[in-house]
Amino acid sequence: MKFCRALLACFVLSLAGCSDDGHLRGHLTDSPDGKAYLAITDDHNGCPIKVDGQAWDAPVGTPRPISLGEHVIECYGGTITFVIPEGVVFNFDYWGP
């Protein structure tokens, strides 16, 4: 029984390690051309989203070019800061704490 629990714990931890790319607010996919993009894949139930103070008008899940570095996303007055690295599509999908 102890062996089964240990084996299950190792399996769960290995799965968790595989899916974590170190970005709390989203996940990264490779950019098709090496440039940086942002795709908001969770619109927070239709919230009027702003990125860096500008209205975000791209459809949910559609990548748009964005500069590298730190950005601020806003929804219903709350703001979240996140960082866009080089050569990826940052898929923003987590509004939680």
N, C-alpha and C positions, 0 to 999 in steps of 0.2 A: 504494500500500500504506500509506504514512504517513497519507494522508487517511482511509482506512478505519479505521485504528486510532484516529485522533483523533476521528472521528465516533462510533465505538463507545464510547470513553471518555466523551464528552459525554453520550451516551445513558444509560450506566450511572450517571453522577453525577447526572443529572437525575431518574432513577427513585429513587435513594437519597434525594435531597432531598425528594421528594414524600411519602415514607412516614414521615419522621421528624417526630414532634410534640414532640420534646425530652424524652420520658419513657422512661428506660431500662428500667424494670420492666414497662411495659405500654403500651397505647394507649388513647386517649380516644375516646369517642363522646358525642354530645349527650345530655343528660339529658332525659327526656320532660317534666319539670315544672320544670326549672331548679335542682333540688336536687342534692346530691352523692351518688353511689353507688359501691360497690365490687363488682366481679364478679371472682372468682378463676377464670380460664379455664384454668389449668394447676395441678392439685392435686399436682404433684410426685410422681406415681405413687402416689397414695392416702395421702400423708403426713397425719397429724393436724395440721391447720393451726390456728394461733392468730393472731388479729389483736388487737393492743394487750392481749395477755395473756388474751384470752377465746377459747374454742373457736369456730371458724368452722364453722357447721353448715349453711350454705346449699349447695345442690347446685352442682356445677361450672358456671360460666357464669351463675349467677343473681345479678342485682344486689341488693344490700341497702343501705339508707340508711347513710351514714357522715358524720361531721363533716368539715369542711374541715381542711386542714393536714397535718401530719406524722403518720404512722402506722408501726407496726412489725408485720411479719409474721414468724411463726416456724414452722419446720419442722425436725424432727429436731434441735432444739437450736440451729440456726443462725438468725440474725435478719437481716432486711433492712429498711431504712428507706425509705419512699417518701412522696410528697406528693400529696394529693388536692386539685385545684383546684375552684373553684366551677362549678356547672352542668353537670357531666359524669358519665358513668359511667367510672370508671377500671377498665379491664380488665387485671388483673394476669396477665401471661403469661410472665415471664422470671425464672427463678431463678438464672441464671448469674452469673459474677463481674462 
